[in-house]
Amino acid sequence: MTTIYLPVQIIINGEPRALDSQVTILDLVNELGLSQRRVAVEVNREIIAREHYHAHALADGDEVEIVQFVGGG
């Protein structure tokens, strides 16, 4: 039996985006070229703990907010 994965539509920081299904927050952060240590991620208005990025799969219709921390002085 062949498994077919359909793309999911999500909103990232207000912008629509299509992703492969079975994408986790960690996959998304890596795809965007961000460091998981320098971002905070909220999915559907719930902050997701960094240690759960690898296990939290994104679903069709999810609204994701990513905030990147920038150092400076």
WOVENZI-V333508 format. One record per residue. PSI is psi as a letter, one per 30 degrees, with the letter a starting at -180 (* if undefined). D_LAST is the distance of its C-alpha to the last C-alpha in whole Angstrom. Layout:
psi,d_last
PSI,D_LAST
PSI,D_LAST
This chain:
psi,d_last
k,57
k,54
k,51
k,49
k,46
k,45
l,42
k,40
k,38
l,35
k,32
j,28
h,26
f,29
k,30
k,34
k,34
k,37
l,36
k,39
l,40
g,39
k,35
l,33
e,30
e,29
e,31
e,29
e,25
e,27
e,29
f,26
g,24
l,21
k,20
f,22
f,19
g,16
l,19
k,21
k,24
k,26
k,30
h,32
g,30
k,30
k,27
k,28
k,27
e,25
f,28
f,31
e,29
f,32
f,35
j,34
k,36
k,35
l,38
k,39
f,38
k,35
j,32
k,29
k,25
k,22
k,19
k,16
k,13
k,10
l,7
l,4
*,0
